[in-house]
Amino acid sequence: MSLHRLASVTIGVPNPELTSTYYEDFGLTRHTDGWFSTSHGGRQLRLVHAPTRRLLEVSIAADSPDDLRAIASRLARLGIEASVGDGRMVAVEPATKVTVEVTVGSRITQPAIPAVRFNGPGRDERGPARAPAVLREGPVRPRKLGHVVIGSVDQVATQRFFTDGIGLKVSDELVGVATFMRCSTDHHNILVQAAPVNFVHHTSWQVDDVDEVGRGAMQMLEGNPERHVWGLGRHTIGSNFFWYLKDPAGNFTEYYSDLDCIVEDALWKPEVWDGTRAHSFSAWGPPLPPSFIEPEDLAAMMTGTHSAG
């Protein structure tokens, strides 16, 4: 795949300073120009001021300038104008008005971490030692931005833009709810869901393992229980462990680990899942909260009276 990663997102919020403190607590490194970086992905989140919370820009990395010209050509066939120059292609997704940039960039190389040895029935693989996870003390640091979920008033058009135009591939579909698309070997990097208003549902950040998912969430909730949304659990689609939290502006953020990887496209069969069944959302975990599908500030965003931080 010539596309190889979700490079960054820019999110508008009413109070960037207050929201910035949340992402520092979340484990991202803050820079003076509004950008936040991960340990392996570089600068991957930018916060700017906006009257209501919304996704403003998405950046995807590709291998070569030829990829950019091919994308611009495909978008032109969809009737969408794109500009190409200086190693980047820029176009605006018509339904959500999100600016999408594809740049020529390097691939992320993540050093492998030692496999954790788990004891189980009839096997004591760890030997005479405590589980390493119980000895961890430092803050959790996300390795990279994994995916962003976009609410669109025209889910079909937005999906067509990313698949037929940009070149993402469909991994799975949740009927009547969302489509999971990838621009890397990760199961999904962009997910588009049908919504009554255009908004950003959540960003998702990779950590080492399920213990880091749990540790990160517990650190975030200490003294701030209002940040909790949903977790700990394991998704059915994508297979990853998850825990969702909420920033002061109302955007959800997810710690995740153990996501499905699609290294060979021919070996993966996309499935269509029933969006009315709870099991389609998680194999196990707490019940799906209604606010996860319809955030509590949805009506305020529709009327333009949103007043979150």
N, C-alpha and C positions, 0 to 999 in steps of 0.2 A: 504494500500500500504506500503510495507516494505521500499521502497525508500520514503524519506519525504521532501527533499529540495535540491535546488541548493546551494551548500555550498560556492564555490568561483571560480574565474577565474584568470588565469595568462595571461597577454597580453604583447607581445614584441613590443617595439616602438623604433625609432631611437634616441629620446632624452627624456629619462625618467624624467629628472629634469623639463624640460619645461612642459611635459605632467602631471607631478605630481601637478603642480600649478593649472592646470585646474580642477583636481578632488578635490582638496581642496576647490576651489571656488564652485564646484558642491555640496558640503556639506558633503563629506566623511572625516573621521578623518585619518590623515596621521601618519604613524609610521616610525621609523628610518630605518627599514629593507625593505622598499619598499612596505609594505602592507598598505591597506586602509580599514577602518572598517565602518560599518553602526551602527545605534543606537540599532538594535535588532539582526542582523545577525552576528555580530563579524567581523573578518577579511575576507573580501569577494573579494577584488581586489588586485592583485599584479602586479606591473609594472617592467619589466626588459628590458635590452637593446637587440635590434634585428635590423638587417639591414633594414628590412621593417616591417610595422605593421602587426601583425599576432596573432592569438590565439594559445597559447602554451599549456595550461593546463585547464582542467575543473574538478572540484571536486563536487561530489554528495554525500549526506549523506544517510545512511541506518540504520536500527534498530539493526541488530545483525550480528555476524560473519557468521552465516548460510547464510545470504543474499549474502555475498561476495563469498562464495564457489559456491552458485547456479549461480551467474553471471559468474564466471570463467568457470563453466561447459557449460553454454550456449554459451559463446564466443568460447570455444574449438570446439563446434559443427559447428561453422561458420569458423573454421580454423584460429582463432585468438588467439595468445598466451597471457596469463594473469598470473600475479604473485599475490599470496595472502600471507599476513603475517603482523603481528603487527597491526591488526585492519584495514587493507586497501587492496584493490584490485587495481592493476594498469594494464592498457592495452593501446595500441596505436591504434587509429582509422585509418585504412589503407589508406583511401582516402585523408584525410586532414592532417594526421600525428599529430593530436592533442592527447596529453597524457590525458587519462581519468582516474580519480581516484575515487573510491567509498570507503568511510570511514564509520566506525561505529561512529555515532555522535548523539548528543541530538537534539531533535526537538525544533524549535523556538516557543516560547510562546509570543504572542504579546498582551499586555494589550489592552482591548477595549477602544476606545475613545468615548466620548459622541456623540450621533447622532446629526448632525446639523439639526436644524429646519428651513425649508424653507417656506416662505410665498408664496401663490399662489392664483389664482382666487377663491374667496369665502372662503379663510382660511388665518387667520393671526396667524399662529402657533408660531411665534417668540415673539409675544406680544410687549410691549412697550420697545424694545431694538434694538440696531443696530445689523446688521449681524456680528457675531464674526470675520469673515474673514477680514473685513476692519480694524480691530484693531490689527491684527498681524503685528509685526515689525521685529522679529528676523530672522536669516538665516534659510533657509529650510534644513532639515537634513533627507536624505533618511533613511527609516526604514530597508530595506533589498534589496538585489539583487534579482530581480524577474526572469529575463531570459537573455539568450545570444543567438544571432542569428549568425549562422555559414554559410558562403558561401563555397560550396564544388564542386569540379570538377566532383564528382560522387555522386549526391544527393541520389540516390537509395541505394548505398552501405553505405553511412554515416547514413541514416535513419535506415537501417537494423541493423547496429551496435548498435544504441541506443535503438531500439525497441526489436528486437529478442535477442540481447546480453545483454545490460544493464538492460532492462526491463521497459523502458518508454512506456507510452500509448499515442496513437494518439488522439488528441482532435478535430482537424479540418485540412483540406488540401486546399491549394490554388493551383489549377491545373497549372502545368508548372512553378510554382514559389517556393513554400515552403510547409513544413509540420510542424504543431504545435504539440509539444510533451510535456508531463508533467511527472515529478517525484515527484509531490506533489498534493495538492488539487487546486493549481493555474491552470488556463486554460492552460498555457504553461510555461515551464522553459527552454526548448531548442527548437529552431526552425532552421531547416536546409533548405537552399535555394540553388537552382542550380546556379552555377557561373563558369566563365571561368578561375578563379584562386581561390585558397583556401585563405580565409581571414575572419576576424571578422567584421560583419556588424554593430552590435550594442549590447550594454548592456543596461538593463532596470532596473530602480530603483524605488521602491515603496515609495510613500509619502501619507500623510493622505487623501487628497481629491483634487478636481479639483482646488480649490483655491491655494493649495500648488504647484500643477503643474504649474499654471500660475505665482505665485510669484517666484518660483524657476527659471523658464525660464527668467523672466524679470530681476532678479538679475544677472543671467549669461550674459545677453545681454547688460547690462549697461556698456557702454564703449567698448564692444566687439561684435558688430553686426555681424561679420563674423562667429560667433558660431552658428547662426540660421540655421536650416535645414528644419523643417516642424512642424507646430502646430499653435495654439491649435486646437485639434480636438478630435473626438471619433471614435475609431476603430470599425469596424463591427465585425470582428473575435476577440473574447476576450472581446469586449464591453468596453474596458478601455478608459479613457481620456488619451491623449498623448501630449507631446511636445518633439521634437528631436533637439538635439544640436550636435556640432562636436568638438572633442578635437584637439589639435595641430597636432597629428599624422594622423588625418583623420578618426578616429573611431567615430561612432555616439553613443550618450548616450541619454536615454529616461527617463524623469520623467513620472510616470504613477500612476493612481488611479482607483478604482472601476473596477477591473478585475473580469471576471467570475470565480467562484469557483466551482469545481466539487467534491463535498463531497461524493456522491454516484455514482459510475461508471455506474450502471445500469440505472440511470435516465438521463444520458447524451448521446445524439446521435451525433456522429461526422458527419460533413457535408463536402461536396466537393464544394468549391467555384470557381467561374470563375475568373481566374487570369487576364483576359483582361478587366474586368469591374472596374471602379474607385470605385464604391460602395462597392466592396469586400474589399477594403483597409480602407475606412472610411465612417461612416454614415453621418458625416458632418465635415467641416473644410476646410482649404485652399486646392487648387488643389495639387495632388500628384506631387512633383518635380521629374523630370527624374533622378536626381542624387541620389534619395533615392533608386531606383532599381539598377542603375549602377553608383556607386560612381565615382567622377571625377578623382580619382587617380587609377582607375581600370587598365588602360593600363600601367601605370608606375609600378604597382605591378606585372603585367604579364611579363614585360621586365626586372624587377629588378632594375629599375632606380628611385624608390620611394625615395623622399627626404624630406618628411614632418617631423614635429618636434617630 
